Amino acid sequence: MSETTSNPIRDAIAGAIAENPVILFMKGTPEQPMCGFSARTVAALQALDTPFAAVDILPDPRIRQELSALSGWPTIPQLFVDGELVGGADIVAEMYESGELAEALHAEQPSDAPAAAPAGADPAPAPLGIENRLS
Amino acid sequence: MPTAAELKTRIEAAIPGASAEVESPDDVHFTARVVSESFAGMSRVQQHQLVYGVFDGELGSSIHALSLKTETP
């Protein structure tokens, strides 16, 4: 389903979104987030024990530019599930707290889940990584 | 430099029936709660996109961060 185009970065982003059921575009890496909003979003995913792919948008400004053009979403992070934009840090936190995130991810809401979204301080097991072909 | 009051005015002017509460400790990072009938039937992503659209091109530059909560009345 590849089409000829002059925009390889946008194609790579669209491909990564299509190929990974759960993919987070963020600043930094899950192990070392470079922004509080990205850190909080990673923490919510890790609290649900969901494997996810992560793409660091920082190495090349064109990644962010093309991603936002593609998604219609101006800020980072951006979480996609099954090819659909779920939201940024605020929506993910809100959905985590209400249990909707677990539902969207087909994950178990931990019974000892804190009422508020996790702060993102604890290092957690490394999530599934994807090769970052975008930089 | 935008102020919280300015963001409130612009959100309320751009989105029909919207009522916004906007706070900012530094006029760079903002937290907004927006209530509007217009959000009915929209996904959260669409609701936030509607608000982001008010500040097209300013998010990430003069408005460093805008934390959003959207609701219907």
N, CA and C atoms of all chains as a GROMACS GRO file, in nm:
protein
  624
    1MET      N    1   0.082  -0.120   0.000
    1MET     CA    2   0.000   0.000   0.000
    1MET      C    3   0.086   0.125   0.000
    2SER      N    4   0.211   0.108  -0.043
    2SER     CA    5   0.296   0.226  -0.047
    2SER      C    6   0.265   0.304  -0.174
    3GLU      N    7   0.269   0.432  -0.163
    3GLU     CA    8   0.244   0.513  -0.280
    3GLU      C    9   0.368   0.600  -0.303
    4THR      N   10   0.382   0.640  -0.424
    4THR     CA   11   0.499   0.724  -0.454
    4THR      C   12   0.477   0.860  -0.394
    5THR      N   13   0.579   0.910  -0.331
    5THR     CA   14   0.566   1.037  -0.263
    5THR      C   15   0.704   1.097  -0.246
    6SER      N   16   0.705   1.226  -0.218
    6SER     CA   17   0.833   1.292  -0.198
    6SER      C   18   0.852   1.323  -0.050
    7ASN      N   19   0.777   1.252   0.033
    7ASN     CA   20   0.786   1.282   0.176
    7ASN      C   21   0.816   1.158   0.258
    8PRO      N   22   0.942   1.114   0.255
    8PRO     CA   23   0.977   0.988   0.322
    8PRO      C   24   0.957   0.994   0.474
    9ILE      N   25   0.974   1.111   0.535
    9ILE     CA   26   0.957   1.118   0.681
    9ILE      C   27   0.811   1.095   0.718
   10ARG      N   28   0.722   1.162   0.644
   10ARG     CA   29   0.581   1.144   0.675
   10ARG      C   30   0.540   0.998   0.651
   11ASP      N   31   0.593   0.939   0.545
   11ASP     CA   32   0.562   0.798   0.517
   11ASP      C   33   0.612   0.707   0.628
   12ALA      N   34   0.732   0.736   0.676
   12ALA     CA   35   0.788   0.653   0.784
   12ALA      C   36   0.703   0.665   0.909
   13ILE      N   37   0.655   0.786   0.938
   13ILE     CA   38   0.570   0.807   1.055
   13ILE      C   39   0.438   0.731   1.038
   14ALA      N   40   0.375   0.748   0.922
   14ALA     CA   41   0.248   0.680   0.896
   14ALA      C   42   0.267   0.529   0.905
   15GLY      N   43   0.380   0.481   0.852
   15GLY     CA   44   0.410   0.338   0.857
   15GLY      C   45   0.426   0.289   1.000
   16ALA      N   46   0.496   0.366   1.081
   16ALA     CA   47   0.518   0.327   1.221
   16ALA      C   48   0.385   0.323   1.296
   17ILE      N   49   0.297   0.419   1.268
   17ILE     CA   50   0.165   0.422   1.334
   17ILE      C   51   0.082   0.302   1.291
   18ALA      N   52   0.092   0.266   1.162
   18ALA     CA   53   0.014   0.153   1.112
   18ALA      C   54   0.066   0.020   1.164
   19GLU      N   55   0.198   0.010   1.182
   19GLU     CA   56   0.258  -0.119   1.218
   19GLU      C   57   0.256  -0.148   1.367
   20ASN      N   58   0.246  -0.042   1.450
   20ASN     CA   59   0.255  -0.063   1.595
   20ASN      C   60   0.121  -0.035   1.660
   21PRO      N   61   0.059  -0.138   1.723
   21PRO     CA   62  -0.073  -0.118   1.781
   21PRO      C   63  -0.075  -0.008   1.887
   22VAL      N   64   0.035   0.007   1.960
   22VAL     CA   65   0.044   0.115   2.059
   22VAL      C   66   0.176   0.186   2.036
   23ILE      N   67   0.169   0.312   1.997
   23ILE     CA   68   0.293   0.385   1.969
   23ILE      C   69   0.285   0.527   2.025
   24LEU      N   70   0.393   0.564   2.092
   24LEU     CA   71   0.400   0.696   2.156
   24LEU      C   72   0.511   0.778   2.090
   25PHE      N   73   0.473   0.894   2.042
   25PHE     CA   74   0.573   0.990   1.995
   25PHE      C   75   0.600   1.085   2.110
   26MET      N   76   0.727   1.096   2.147
   26MET     CA   77   0.760   1.167   2.270
   26MET      C   78   0.891   1.242   2.257
   27LYS      N   79   0.918   1.325   2.359
   27LYS     CA   80   1.048   1.391   2.367
   27LYS      C   81   1.136   1.305   2.457
   28GLY      N   82   1.243   1.253   2.400
   28GLY     CA   83   1.331   1.164   2.474
   28GLY      C   84   1.286   1.020   2.456
   29THR      N   85   1.332   0.934   2.546
   29THR     CA   86   1.299   0.792   2.540
   29THR      C   87   1.223   0.754   2.667
   30PRO      N   88   1.155   0.639   2.664
   30PRO     CA   89   1.085   0.596   2.787
   30PRO      C   90   1.180   0.588   2.907
   31GLU      N   91   1.304   0.548   2.882
   31GLU     CA   92   1.401   0.538   2.991
   31GLU      C   93   1.446   0.676   3.036
   32GLN      N   94   1.448   0.770   2.942
   32GLN     CA   95   1.496   0.904   2.973
   32GLN      C   96   1.413   1.010   2.902
   33PRO      N   97   1.291   1.033   2.954
   33PRO     CA   98   1.205   1.134   2.892
   33PRO      C   99   1.267   1.272   2.912
   34MET      N  100   1.251   1.357   2.810
   34MET     CA  101   1.312   1.489   2.816
   34MET      C  102   1.210   1.598   2.846
   35CYS      N  103   1.091   1.558   2.888
   35CYS     CA  104   0.985   1.656   2.910
   35CYS      C  105   0.887   1.593   3.008
   36GLY      N  106   0.835   1.672   3.100
   36GLY     CA  107   0.744   1.621   3.202
   36GLY      C  108   0.618   1.559   3.143
   37PHE      N  109   0.567   1.618   3.035
   37PHE     CA  110   0.444   1.566   2.975
   37PHE      C  111   0.469   1.428   2.915
   38SER      N  112   0.584   1.413   2.849
   38SER     CA  113   0.619   1.281   2.795
   38SER      C  114   0.640   1.180   2.907
   39ALA      N  115   0.705   1.224   3.014
   39ALA     CA  116   0.732   1.134   3.128
   39ALA      C  117   0.602   1.082   3.189
   40ARG      N  118   0.504   1.172   3.203
   40ARG     CA  119   0.377   1.132   3.263
   40ARG      C  120   0.302   1.032   3.176
   41THR      N  121   0.309   1.053   3.046
   41THR     CA  122   0.240   0.964   2.954
   41THR      C  123   0.304   0.826   2.955
   42VAL      N  124   0.436   0.821   2.955
   42VAL     CA  125   0.508   0.694   2.965
   42VAL      C  126   0.469   0.623   3.094
   43ALA      N  127   0.463   0.698   3.203
   43ALA     CA  128   0.431   0.637   3.333
   43ALA      C  129   0.292   0.574   3.333
   44ALA      N  130   0.197   0.638   3.267
   44ALA     CA  131   0.061   0.584   3.261
   44ALA      C  132   0.060   0.452   3.184
   45LEU      N  133   0.133   0.447   3.074
   45LEU     CA  134   0.140   0.324   2.994
   45LEU      C  135   0.210   0.213   3.073
   46GLN      N  136   0.315   0.250   3.141
   46GLN     CA  137   0.390   0.150   3.217
   46GLN      C  138   0.309   0.099   3.336
   47ALA      N  139   0.228   0.186   3.394
   47ALA     CA  140   0.145   0.144   3.507
   47ALA      C  141   0.044   0.037   3.463
   48LEU      N  142   0.008   0.039   3.335
   48LEU     CA  143  -0.087  -0.059   3.282
   48LEU      C  144  -0.014  -0.179   3.221
   49ASP      N  145   0.120  -0.178   3.232
   49ASP     CA  146   0.197  -0.291   3.182
   49ASP      C  147   0.178  -0.314   3.033
   50THR      N  148   0.158  -0.207   2.961
   50THR     CA  149   0.133  -0.220   2.818
   50THR      C  150   0.263  -0.208   2.740
   51PRO      N  151   0.293  -0.306   2.658
   51PRO     CA  152   0.408  -0.287   2.570
   51PRO      C  153   0.374  -0.178   2.467
   52PHE      N  154   0.467  -0.091   2.443
   52PHE     CA  155   0.441   0.013   2.343
   52PHE      C  156   0.569   0.050   2.270
   53ALA      N  157   0.551   0.094   2.149
   53ALA     CA  158   0.663   0.145   2.072
   53ALA      C  159   0.677   0.293   2.104
   54ALA      N  160   0.800   0.341   2.100
   54ALA     CA  161   0.822   0.482   2.130
   54ALA      C  162   0.915   0.542   2.026
   55VAL      N  163   0.882   0.662   1.984
   55VAL     CA  164   0.967   0.733   1.890
   55VAL      C  165   1.006   0.866   1.951
   56ASP      N  166   1.134   0.891   1.958
   56ASP     CA  167   1.185   1.019   2.007
   56ASP      C  168   1.180   1.119   1.891
   57ILE      N  169   1.108   1.229   1.912
   57ILE     CA  170   1.094   1.325   1.803
   57ILE      C  171   1.206   1.431   1.803
   58LEU      N  172   1.287   1.429   1.907
   58LEU     CA  173   1.386   1.536   1.921
   58LEU      C  174   1.501   1.535   1.819
   59PRO      N  175   1.547   1.418   1.773
   59PRO     CA  176   1.666   1.419   1.688
   59PRO      C  177   1.651   1.500   1.560
   60ASP      N  178   1.530   1.513   1.508
   60ASP     CA  179   1.512   1.584   1.383
   60ASP      C  180   1.381   1.664   1.390
   61PRO      N  181   1.386   1.797   1.380
   61PRO     CA  182   1.264   1.879   1.392
   61PRO      C  183   1.158   1.845   1.288
   62ARG      N  184   1.201   1.782   1.179
   62ARG     CA  185   1.102   1.748   1.075
   62ARG      C  186   1.008   1.639   1.122
   63ILE      N  187   1.052   1.555   1.216
   63ILE     CA  188   0.964   1.448   1.265
   63ILE      C  189   0.841   1.511   1.330
   64ARG      N  190   0.864   1.609   1.418
   64ARG     CA  191   0.754   1.673   1.486
   64ARG      C  192   0.663   1.746   1.387
   65GLN      N  193   0.727   1.815   1.294
   65GLN     CA  194   0.651   1.890   1.194
   65GLN      C  195   0.559   1.799   1.112
   66GLU      N  196   0.614   1.690   1.065
   66GLU     CA  197   0.536   1.597   0.982
   66GLU      C  198   0.431   1.523   1.065
   67LEU      N  199   0.468   1.488   1.188
   67LEU     CA  200   0.374   1.420   1.275
   67LEU      C  201   0.252   1.508   1.300
   68SER      N  202   0.276   1.634   1.334
   68SER     CA  203   0.164   1.725   1.363
   68SER      C  204   0.080   1.751   1.240
   69ALA      N  205   0.145   1.757   1.125
   69ALA     CA  206   0.070   1.776   1.001
   69ALA      C  207  -0.021   1.656   0.974
   70LEU      N  208   0.032   1.539   1.007
   70LEU     CA  209  -0.040   1.414   0.983
   70LEU      C  210  -0.157   1.397   1.082
   71SER      N  211  -0.133   1.433   1.209
   71SER     CA  212  -0.230   1.403   1.314
   71SER      C  213  -0.324   1.520   1.343
   72GLY      N  214  -0.287   1.641   1.302
   72GLY     CA  215  -0.366   1.757   1.338
   72GLY      C  216  -0.355   1.789   1.486
   73TRP      N  217  -0.246   1.750   1.544
   73TRP     CA  218  -0.226   1.770   1.689
   73TRP      C  219  -0.094   1.844   1.707
   74PRO      N  220  -0.098   1.960   1.773
   74PRO     CA  221   0.022   2.045   1.770
   74PRO      C  222   0.132   2.010   1.871
   75THR      N  223   0.096   1.934   1.973
   75THR     CA  224   0.192   1.918   2.083
   75THR      C  225   0.241   1.774   2.095
   76ILE      N  226   0.345   1.757   2.175
   76ILE     CA  227   0.405   1.627   2.203
   76ILE      C  228   0.392   1.604   2.354
   77PRO      N  229   0.361   1.486   2.402
   77PRO     CA  230   0.352   1.358   2.332
   77PRO      C  231   0.220   1.338   2.256
   78GLN      N  232   0.222   1.234   2.170
   78GLN     CA  233   0.101   1.189   2.101
   78GLN      C  234   0.097   1.038   2.108
   79LEU      N  235  -0.016   0.987   2.159
   79LEU     CA  236  -0.032   0.842   2.170
   79LEU      C  237  -0.131   0.792   2.065
   80PHE      N  238  -0.089   0.691   1.993
   80PHE     CA  239  -0.176   0.628   1.892
   80PHE      C  240  -0.202   0.483   1.934
   81VAL      N  241  -0.329   0.442   1.927
   81VAL     CA  242  -0.365   0.303   1.952
   81VAL      C  243  -0.443   0.254   1.830
   82ASP      N  244  -0.401   0.142   1.777
   82ASP     CA  245  -0.464   0.085   1.658
   82ASP      C  246  -0.479   0.189   1.546
   83GLY      N  247  -0.374   0.269   1.530
   83GLY     CA  248  -0.373   0.363   1.419
   83GLY      C  249  -0.447   0.493   1.443
   84GLU      N  250  -0.512   0.506   1.560
   84GLU     CA  251  -0.590   0.626   1.589
   84GLU      C  252  -0.522   0.711   1.696
   85LEU      N  253  -0.523   0.843   1.677
   85LEU     CA  254  -0.472   0.932   1.780
   85LEU      C  255  -0.564   0.928   1.902
   86VAL      N  256  -0.509   0.887   2.015
   86VAL     CA  257  -0.586   0.882   2.139
   86VAL      C  258  -0.578   1.016   2.210
   87GLY      N  259  -0.462   1.080   2.202
   87GLY     CA  260  -0.449   1.212   2.261
   87GLY      C  261  -0.308   1.241   2.308
   88GLY      N  262  -0.297   1.354   2.377
   88GLY     CA  263  -0.171   1.396   2.436
   88GLY      C  264  -0.170   1.366   2.585
   89ALA      N  265  -0.082   1.432   2.656
   89ALA     CA  266  -0.061   1.402   2.798
   89ALA      C  267  -0.187   1.421   2.883
   90ASP      N  268  -0.262   1.527   2.857
   90ASP     CA  269  -0.382   1.553   2.939
   90ASP      C  270  -0.487   1.445   2.921
   91ILE      N  271  -0.513   1.410   2.795
   91ILE     CA  272  -0.617   1.311   2.766
   91ILE      C  273  -0.575   1.175   2.819
   92VAL      N  274  -0.448   1.140   2.802
   92VAL     CA  275  -0.401   1.010   2.850
   92VAL      C  276  -0.415   1.003   3.003
   93ALA      N  277  -0.380   1.111   3.072
   93ALA     CA  278  -0.393   1.113   3.219
   93ALA      C  279  -0.539   1.099   3.261
   94GLU      N  280  -0.626   1.173   3.192
   94GLU     CA  281  -0.769   1.169   3.222
   94GLU      C  282  -0.824   1.028   3.199
   95MET      N  283  -0.783   0.966   3.089
   95MET     CA  284  -0.831   0.833   3.055
   95MET      C  285  -0.773   0.727   3.148
   96TYR      N  286  -0.650   0.751   3.194
   96TYR     CA  287  -0.590   0.657   3.289
   96TYR      C  288  -0.672   0.658   3.418
   97GLU      N  289  -0.701   0.778   3.465
   97GLU     CA  290  -0.773   0.792   3.592
   97GLU      C  291  -0.913   0.732   3.586
   98SER      N  292  -0.977   0.741   3.470
   98SER     CA  293  -1.115   0.692   3.460
   98SER      C  294  -1.121   0.543   3.423
   99GLY      N  295  -1.004   0.485   3.390
   99GLY     CA  296  -1.004   0.345   3.349
   99GLY      C  297  -1.024   0.326   3.200
  100GLU      N  298  -1.052   0.436   3.129
  100GLU     CA  299  -1.075   0.425   2.984
  100GLU      C  300  -0.949   0.387   2.908
  101LEU      N  301  -0.834   0.426   2.964
  101LEU     CA  302  -0.708   0.394   2.894
  101LEU      C  303  -0.686   0.244   2.893
  102ALA      N  304  -0.708   0.180   3.009
  102ALA     CA  305  -0.693   0.035   3.018
  102ALA      C  306  -0.785  -0.032   2.916
  103GLU      N  307  -0.906   0.020   2.907
  103GLU     CA  308  -1.004  -0.034   2.812
  103GLU      C  309  -0.955  -0.020   2.668
  104ALA      N  310  -0.907   0.100   2.636
  104ALA     CA  311  -0.860   0.126   2.500
  104ALA      C  312  -0.740   0.038   2.466
  105LEU      N  313  -0.659   0.006   2.567
  105LEU     CA  314  -0.538  -0.073   2.544
  105LEU      C  315  -0.562  -0.221   2.565
  106HIS      N  316  -0.684  -0.257   2.598
  106HIS     CA  317  -0.717  -0.395   2.631
  106HIS      C  318  -0.626  -0.444   2.744
  107ALA      N  319  -0.600  -0.358   2.841
  107ALA     CA  320  -0.513  -0.392   2.954
  107ALA      C  321  -0.596  -0.400   3.081
  108GLU      N  322  -0.535  -0.454   3.185
  108GLU     CA  323  -0.600  -0.462   3.316
  108GLU      C  324  -0.566  -0.334   3.392
  109GLN      N  325  -0.668  -0.268   3.443
  109GLN     CA  326  -0.641  -0.156   3.534
  109GLN      C  327  -0.591  -0.217   3.664
  110PRO      N  328  -0.469  -0.182   3.711
  110PRO     CA  329  -0.420  -0.242   3.834
  110PRO      C  330  -0.513  -0.209   3.951
  111SER      N  331  -0.543  -0.310   4.032
  111SER     CA  332  -0.638  -0.288   4.141
  111SER      C  333  -0.582  -0.191   4.244
  112ASP      N  334  -0.448  -0.185   4.251
  112ASP     CA  335  -0.388  -0.093   4.346
  112ASP      C  336  -0.346   0.037   4.276
  113ALA      N  337  -0.412   0.064   4.164
  113ALA     CA  338  -0.376   0.185   4.090
  113ALA      C  339  -0.403   0.309   4.174
  114PRO      N  340  -0.310   0.401   4.171
  114PRO     CA  341  -0.333   0.525   4.243
  114PRO      C  342  -0.450   0.600   4.179
  115ALA      N  343  -0.518   0.681   4.260
  115ALA     CA  344  -0.633   0.755   4.208
  115ALA      C  345  -0.588   0.851   4.099
  116ALA      N  346  -0.471   0.908   4.116
  116ALA     CA  347  -0.421   1.001   4.016
  116ALA      C  348  -0.322   0.929   3.927
  117ALA      N  349  -0.301   0.984   3.810
  117ALA     CA  350  -0.204   0.924   3.719
  117ALA      C  351  -0.066   0.928   3.784
  118PRO      N  352   0.014   0.825   3.759
  118PRO     CA  353   0.146   0.821   3.819
  118PRO      C  354   0.232   0.939   3.775
  119ALA      N  355   0.321   0.979   3.863
  119ALA     CA  356   0.400   1.099   3.837
  119ALA      C  357   0.512   1.074   3.737
  120GLY      N  358   0.550   0.951   3.722
  120GLY     CA  359   0.652   0.922   3.624
  120GLY      C  360   0.792   0.923   3.679
  121ALA      N  361   0.805   0.904   3.809
  121ALA     CA  362   0.937   0.910   3.870
  121ALA      C  363   1.007   0.775   3.867
  122ASP      N  364   0.928   0.668   3.885
  122ASP     CA  365   0.989   0.536   3.898
  122ASP      C  366   1.036   0.481   3.765
  123PRO      N  367   1.157   0.431   3.762
  123PRO     CA  368   1.200   0.361   3.642
  123PRO      C  369   1.124   0.229   3.634
  124ALA      N  370   1.076   0.197   3.517
  124ALA     CA  371   0.999   0.074   3.499
  124ALA      C  372   1.069  -0.011   3.394
  125PRO      N  373   1.026  -0.136   3.380
  125PRO     CA  374   1.089  -0.221   3.280
  125PRO      C  375   1.085  -0.156   3.142
  126ALA      N  376   1.186  -0.179   3.065
  126ALA     CA  377   1.192  -0.118   2.933
  126ALA      C  378   1.078  -0.168   2.847
  127PRO      N  379   1.005  -0.078   2.785
  127PRO     CA  380   0.897  -0.120   2.696
  127PRO      C  381   0.956  -0.167   2.564
  128LEU      N  382   0.868  -0.223   2.486
  128LEU     CA  383   0.906  -0.264   2.352
  128LEU      C  384   0.959  -0.143   2.276
  129GLY      N  385   1.076  -0.153   2.225
  129GLY     CA  386   1.129  -0.041   2.149
  129GLY      C  387   1.113  -0.066   2.001
  130ILE      N  388   1.108   0.036   1.923
  130ILE     CA  389   1.114   0.013   1.780
  130ILE      C  390   1.236   0.085   1.727
  131GLU      N  391   1.283   0.033   1.619
  131GLU     CA  392   1.396   0.096   1.557
  131GLU      C  393   1.352   0.233   1.509
  132ASN      N  394   1.425   0.334   1.549
  132ASN     CA  395   1.389   0.468   1.508
  132ASN      C  396   1.449   0.497   1.371
  133ARG      N  397   1.365   0.477   1.270
  133ARG     CA  398   1.413   0.497   1.133
  133ARG      C  399   1.387   0.638   1.086
  134LEU      N  400   1.338   0.721   1.178
  134LEU     CA  401   1.293   0.853   1.138
  134LEU      C  402   1.402   0.957   1.152
  135SER      N  403   1.514   0.920   1.211
  135SER     CA  404   1.616   1.022   1.229
  135SER      C  405   1.734   0.995   1.138
  136MET      N  406   0.374   3.873   2.472
  136MET     CA  407   0.353   3.758   2.562
  136MET      C  408   0.205   3.747   2.597
  137PRO      N  409   0.143   3.632   2.572
  137PRO     CA  410   0.002   3.619   2.603
  137PRO      C  411  -0.021   3.608   2.754
  138THR      N  412  -0.138   3.650   2.798
  138THR     CA  413  -0.172   3.634   2.939
  138THR      C  414  -0.287   3.535   2.949
  139ALA      N  415  -0.309   3.485   3.072
  139ALA     CA  416  -0.419   3.392   3.094
  139ALA      C  417  -0.552   3.457   3.056
  140ALA      N  418  -0.568   3.586   3.089
  140ALA     CA  419  -0.692   3.657   3.058
  140ALA      C  420  -0.714   3.665   2.906
  141GLU      N  421  -0.604   3.685   2.834
  141GLU     CA  422  -0.613   3.694   2.689
  141GLU      C  423  -0.654   3.559   2.629
  142LEU      N  424  -0.595   3.452   2.681
  142LEU     CA  425  -0.631   3.318   2.632
  142LEU      C  426  -0.778   3.290   2.657
  143LYS      N  427  -0.826   3.327   2.776
  143LYS     CA  428  -0.966   3.307   2.811
  143LYS      C  429  -1.055   3.380   2.711
  144THR      N  430  -1.025   3.507   2.686
  144THR     CA  431  -1.104   3.587   2.593
  144THR      C  432  -1.105   3.526   2.454
  145ARG      N  433  -0.989   3.482   2.409
  145ARG     CA  434  -0.981   3.428   2.274
  145ARG      C  435  -1.054   3.295   2.261
  146ILE      N  436  -1.044   3.210   2.363
  146ILE     CA  437  -1.117   3.082   2.358
  146ILE      C  438  -1.267   3.108   2.355
  147GLU      N  439  -1.312   3.197   2.443
  147GLU     CA  440  -1.456   3.223   2.452
  147GLU      C  441  -1.510   3.291   2.327
  148ALA      N  442  -1.425   3.370   2.261
  148ALA     CA  443  -1.468   3.437   2.138
  148ALA      C  444  -1.474   3.338   2.021
  149ALA      N  445  -1.383   3.240   2.022
  149ALA     CA  446  -1.372   3.152   1.906
  149ALA      C  447  -1.466   3.032   1.911
  150ILE      N  448  -1.498   2.987   2.032
  150ILE     CA  449  -1.580   2.866   2.043
  150ILE      C  450  -1.719   2.905   2.094
  151PRO      N  451  -1.820   2.876   2.014
  151PRO     CA  452  -1.956   2.918   2.051
  151PRO      C  453  -1.998   2.864   2.188
  152GLY      N  454  -2.047   2.953   2.272
  152GLY     CA  455  -2.100   2.914   2.402
  152GLY      C  456  -1.996   2.868   2.501
  153ALA      N  457  -1.868   2.891   2.473
  153ALA     CA  458  -1.764   2.839   2.561
  153ALA      C  459  -1.744   2.928   2.682
  154SER      N  460  -1.715   2.863   2.793
  154SER     CA  461  -1.674   2.935   2.911
  154SER      C  462  -1.541   2.873   2.955
  155ALA      N  463  -1.441   2.958   2.972
  155ALA     CA  464  -1.306   2.908   2.998
  155ALA      C  465  -1.250   2.964   3.128
  156GLU      N  466  -1.178   2.878   3.198
  156GLU     CA  467  -1.098   2.922   3.312
  156GLU      C  468  -0.954   2.896   3.272
  157VAL      N  469  -0.872   2.998   3.275
  157VAL     CA  470  -0.732   2.982   3.234
  157VAL      C  471  -0.641   3.032   3.345
  158GLU      N  472  -0.542   2.954   3.375
  158GLU     CA  473  -0.444   2.994   3.476
  158GLU      C  474  -0.304   2.982   3.417
  159SER      N  475  -0.217   3.068   3.466
  159SER     CA  476  -0.077   3.058   3.425
  159SER      C  477   0.013   3.118   3.531
  160PRO      N  478   0.115   3.045   3.572
  160PRO     CA  479   0.207   3.100   3.670
  160PRO      C  480   0.310   3.194   3.606
  161ASP      N  481   0.326   3.186   3.473
  161ASP     CA  482   0.439   3.255   3.411
  161ASP      C  483   0.411   3.312   3.272
  162ASP      N  484   0.283   3.308   3.228
  162ASP     CA  485   0.246   3.354   3.093
  162ASP      C  486   0.316   3.277   2.981
  163VAL      N  487   0.365   3.158   3.013
  163VAL     CA  488   0.424   3.071   2.911
  163VAL      C  489   0.358   2.932   2.917
  164HIS      N  490   0.336   2.885   3.040
  164HIS     CA  491   0.267   2.759   3.062
  164HIS      C  492   0.125   2.790   3.109
  165PHE      N  493   0.028   2.730   3.042
  165PHE     CA  494  -0.112   2.760   3.074
  165PHE      C  495  -0.190   2.633   3.106
  166THR      N  496  -0.286   2.647   3.194
  166THR     CA  497  -0.380   2.540   3.222
  166THR      C  498  -0.520   2.594   3.196
  167ALA      N  499  -0.596   2.527   3.114
  167ALA     CA  500  -0.729   2.577   3.080
  167ALA      C  501  -0.834   2.469   3.099
  168ARG      N  502  -0.949   2.512   3.150
  168ARG     CA  503  -1.065   2.426   3.158
  168ARG      C  504  -1.172   2.495   3.075
  169VAL      N  505  -1.219   2.424   2.974
  169VAL     CA  506  -1.314   2.485   2.882
  169VAL      C  507  -1.443   2.404   2.881
  170VAL      N  508  -1.554   2.473   2.904
  170VAL     CA  509  -1.684   2.409   2.900
  170VAL      C  510  -1.763   2.468   2.785
  171SER      N  511  -1.815   2.382   2.697
  171SER     CA  512  -1.894   2.433   2.585
  171SER      C  513  -1.990   2.326   2.534
  172GLU      N  514  -2.109   2.374   2.495
  172GLU     CA  515  -2.207   2.288   2.429
  172GLU      C  516  -2.151   2.233   2.299
  173SER      N  517  -2.062   2.312   2.237
  173SER     CA  518  -2.008   2.273   2.106
  173SER      C  519  -1.934   2.140   2.111
  174PHE      N  520  -1.890   2.100   2.229
  174PHE     CA  521  -1.813   1.976   2.240
  174PHE      C  522  -1.900   1.850   2.232
  175ALA      N  523  -2.032   1.868   2.245
  175ALA     CA  524  -2.121   1.753   2.248
  175ALA      C  525  -2.103   1.668   2.122
  176GLY      N  526  -2.088   1.538   2.141
  176GLY     CA  527  -2.076   1.448   2.028
  176GLY      C  528  -1.936   1.437   1.971
  177MET      N  529  -1.843   1.517   2.026
  177MET     CA  530  -1.705   1.510   1.977
  177MET      C  531  -1.622   1.420   2.067
  178SER      N  532  -1.519   1.358   2.007
  178SER     CA  533  -1.424   1.283   2.088
  178SER      C  534  -1.337   1.384   2.164
  179ARG      N  535  -1.268   1.336   2.265
  179ARG     CA  536  -1.179   1.426   2.340
  179ARG      C  537  -1.075   1.488   2.248
  180VAL      N  538  -1.022   1.405   2.158
  180VAL     CA  539  -0.922   1.456   2.065
  180VAL      C  540  -0.979   1.573   1.984
  181GLN      N  541  -1.101   1.555   1.935
  181GLN     CA  542  -1.163   1.662   1.855
  181GLN      C  543  -1.189   1.787   1.940
  182GLN      N  544  -1.229   1.766   2.066
  182GLN     CA  545  -1.253   1.880   2.156
  182GLN      C  546  -1.124   1.959   2.177
  183HIS      N  547  -1.016   1.886   2.204
  183HIS     CA  548  -0.889   1.955   2.227
  183HIS      C  549  -0.838   2.021   2.099
  184GLN      N  550  -0.862   1.955   1.985
  184GLN     CA  551  -0.818   2.012   1.857
  184GLN      C  552  -0.890   2.145   1.831
  185LEU      N  553  -1.016   2.151   1.872
  185LEU     CA  554  -1.094   2.274   1.854
  185LEU      C  555  -1.029   2.389   1.932
  186VAL      N  556  -0.987   2.359   2.055
  186VAL     CA  557  -0.924   2.463   2.137
  186VAL      C  558  -0.783   2.496   2.085
  187TYR      N  559  -0.708   2.392   2.052
  187TYR     CA  560  -0.574   2.415   1.997
  187TYR      C  561  -0.580   2.503   1.873
  188GLY      N  562  -0.687   2.482   1.794
  188GLY     CA  563  -0.702   2.556   1.668
  188GLY      C  564  -0.710   2.706   1.689
  189VAL      N  565  -0.755   2.748   1.808
  189VAL     CA  566  -0.764   2.891   1.839
  189VAL      C  567  -0.623   2.952   1.842
  190PHE      N  568  -0.526   2.869   1.877
  190PHE     CA  569  -0.389   2.920   1.893
  190PHE      C  570  -0.294   2.860   1.790
  191ASP      N  571  -0.346   2.844   1.671
  191ASP     CA  572  -0.269   2.783   1.564
  191ASP      C  573  -0.134   2.853   1.546
  192GLY      N  574  -0.028   2.778   1.552
  192GLY     CA  575   0.105   2.835   1.528
  192GLY      C  576   0.170   2.894   1.652
  193GLU      N  577   0.090   2.918   1.758
  193GLU     CA  578   0.148   2.977   1.880
  193GLU      C  579   0.188   2.871   1.981
  194LEU      N  580   0.122   2.752   1.970
  194LEU     CA  581   0.156   2.645   2.065
  194LEU      C  582   0.296   2.595   2.037
  195GLY      N  583   0.373   2.586   2.141
  195GLY     CA  584   0.511   2.542   2.123
  195GLY      C  585   0.605   2.660   2.104
  196SER      N  586   0.549   2.778   2.072
  196SER     CA  587   0.635   2.896   2.063
  196SER      C  588   0.600   2.993   2.175
  197SER      N  589   0.514   3.094   2.148
  197SER     CA  590   0.484   3.190   2.256
  197SER      C  591   0.404   3.124   2.369
  198ILE      N  592   0.318   3.029   2.332
  198ILE     CA  593   0.250   2.949   2.434
  198ILE      C  594   0.327   2.819   2.444
  199HIS      N  595   0.410   2.810   2.545
  199HIS     CA  596   0.499   2.694   2.555
  199HIS      C  597   0.420   2.565   2.578
  200ALA      N  598   0.323   2.572   2.668
  200ALA     CA  599   0.242   2.454   2.696
  200ALA      C  600   0.102   2.495   2.737
  201LEU      N  601   0.005   2.423   2.686
  201LEU     CA  602  -0.135   2.448   2.722
  201LEU      C  603  -0.195   2.315   2.767
  202SER      N  604  -0.214   2.304   2.898
  202SER     CA  605  -0.275   2.184   2.952
  202SER      C  606  -0.426   2.204   2.950
  203LEU      N  607  -0.498   2.108   2.894
  203LEU     CA  608  -0.640   2.128   2.866
  203LEU      C  609  -0.729   2.027   2.934
  204LYS      N  610  -0.845   2.077   2.976
  204LYS     CA  611  -0.953   1.988   3.017
  204LYS      C  612  -1.078   2.043   2.952
  205THR      N  613  -1.147   1.959   2.875
  205THR     CA  614  -1.267   2.006   2.806
  205THR      C  615  -1.388   1.930   2.858
  206GLU      N  616  -1.499   2.001   2.868
  206GLU     CA  617  -1.623   1.940   2.919
  206GLU      C  618  -1.744   1.996   2.849
  207THR      N  619  -1.851   1.918   2.850
  207THR     CA  620  -1.979   1.973   2.807
  207THR      C  621  -2.054   2.013   2.935
  208PRO      N  622  -2.140   2.114   2.927
  208PRO     CA  623  -2.209   2.162   3.047
  208PRO      C  624  -2.297   2.054   3.107
   0.00000   0.00000   0.00000
